[in-house]
């Protein structure tokens, strides 16, 4: 079984490889990618069975990266490993085709369990996330109503990107980016970037720039 591990931190990639090697009958081949561009390049050049990937890396990133991944390798099993809050992103990732989503704060044992589930072709969500989805709280999450594209744009806006930078990052024109921004504000019931930043901090969306992480 061939694994591809994508994260912009070298120590994370090495740590994941060492952890997976502790799993009986795990991978017999490992490859690494340090950016969205490198990840897509490797997927275009070689077949992999399992991909473990961060969502926030230099180059293509965010939820829209999953679409690009499955365009290149529709049958690859993807486990998303992220600092992004499960309450916002886990269900979206599975809807887009990922086999699982796990927090970077998870224990080694939980991560091993997630990898085993994905290797077996099963879906994985943490017990905490399953409980959350059954609770009333899940219906009250302010960002749950946003689409995949809107969440990608929110992630960039709270990192300090302007409309032009958002458009360039996502490969859309500025008028489309501006339209999305207005739609996001209406859905969230806000009128300014300051309010967006305050709301995103309340719901624990990441604010660090992936290019500098």
Residue pairs with C-beta under 8 A, 6 or more apart in sequence:
1 26
1 27
1 28
1 29
1 49
1 50
1 119
2 27
2 28
2 29
2 30
2 31
2 46
2 47
2 48
2 49
2 50
3 17
3 20
3 26
3 27
3 29
3 30
3 31
3 48
3 49
3 50
3 51
3 52
4 30
4 31
4 32
4 33
4 39
4 42
4 43
4 48
4 50
4 51
4 52
4 53
5 13
5 16
5 17
5 30
5 31
5 32
5 33
5 51
5 52
5 53
6 13
6 32
6 33
6 34
6 36
6 38
6 39
6 51
6 52
6 53
6 54
6 57
7 13
7 16
7 34
7 53
7 54
7 57
7 81
8 34
8 35
8 54
8 56
8 57
8 58
8 210
8 213
9 213
10 34
12 54
12 104
13 32
13 34
16 52
16 81
16 111
17 30
17 32
19 108
19 111
19 112
19 115
20 26
20 27
20 30
20 112
20 115
21 27
22 112
23 112
23 115
23 116
23 119
26 115
26 119
27 49
27 50
31 42
31 46
31 48
33 39
33 41
33 42
33 53
34 57
34 58
35 57
35 58
35 59
36 57
36 58
36 59
36 60
36 61
36 65
37 58
37 59
37 60
38 59
39 51
39 53
39 57
39 60
39 65
39 69
40 60
40 68
40 69
40 72
42 48
43 51
43 69
43 72
43 73
43 76
44 72
47 73
48 73
48 76
49 76
49 77
49 119
50 76
50 77
50 78
50 79
50 115
50 118
50 119
51 69
51 76
51 77
51 78
51 79
52 78
52 79
52 81
52 115
53 65
53 69
53 78
53 79
53 80
53 81
54 80
54 81
54 82
55 61
55 62
55 63
55 65
55 80
55 82
55 84
55 89
56 62
56 82
56 83
56 84
56 155
56 206
56 210
56 213
57 210
58 210
58 211
60 68
61 210
62 151
62 152
62 155
62 156
63 89
63 92
63 93
63 96
63 148
63 149
63 151
63 152
64 148
64 149
64 152
64 170
66 78
66 80
66 93
66 96
66 97
66 98
67 96
69 76
69 78
70 76
70 78
70 96
70 97
77 99
77 118
77 119
77 121
78 93
78 97
78 98
78 99
78 100
78 118
79 98
79 99
79 100
79 101
79 102
79 114
79 115
79 118
79 124
80 89
80 93
80 98
80 100
80 101
80 102
81 102
81 103
81 104
81 111
82 89
82 101
82 102
82 103
82 104
83 103
83 104
83 105
83 206
84 155
84 205
84 206
85 203
85 204
85 205
86 101
86 103
86 125
86 126
86 128
86 129
86 132
87 129
87 132
87 138
87 141
87 144
87 203
88 141
88 143
88 144
88 151
88 203
88 205
89 101
89 151
90 101
90 125
90 126
90 129
91 133
92 148
92 151
93 101
94 100
94 101
94 123
94 125
95 148
96 148
99 117
99 118
99 121
99 122
99 123
99 124
100 114
100 117
100 118
100 123
100 124
100 125
101 124
101 125
101 129
102 110
102 111
102 114
102 124
102 126
103 126
106 114
106 126
110 126
113 124
114 124
117 123
117 124
118 124
125 133
132 138
138 144
141 203
142 188
142 199
142 203
143 151
143 154
143 188
143 200
143 203
143 205
145 187
146 154
146 184
146 187
146 188
149 170
149 180
150 180
150 183
150 184
150 187
152 170
153 166
153 170
153 177
153 180
153 181
153 184
154 184
154 196
154 200
154 205
155 205
155 206
156 165
156 166
156 169
156 170
157 166
157 181
157 184
157 193
157 196
158 196
158 197
158 200
158 205
158 206
158 207
159 206
159 207
159 208
159 209
159 210
160 209
161 169
163 174
163 177
163 178
163 181
164 174
164 177
166 177
166 181
167 173
167 174
167 176
167 177
170 177
184 196
185 191
185 196
188 195
188 196
188 199
190 196
190 199
197 207
200 207
201 207
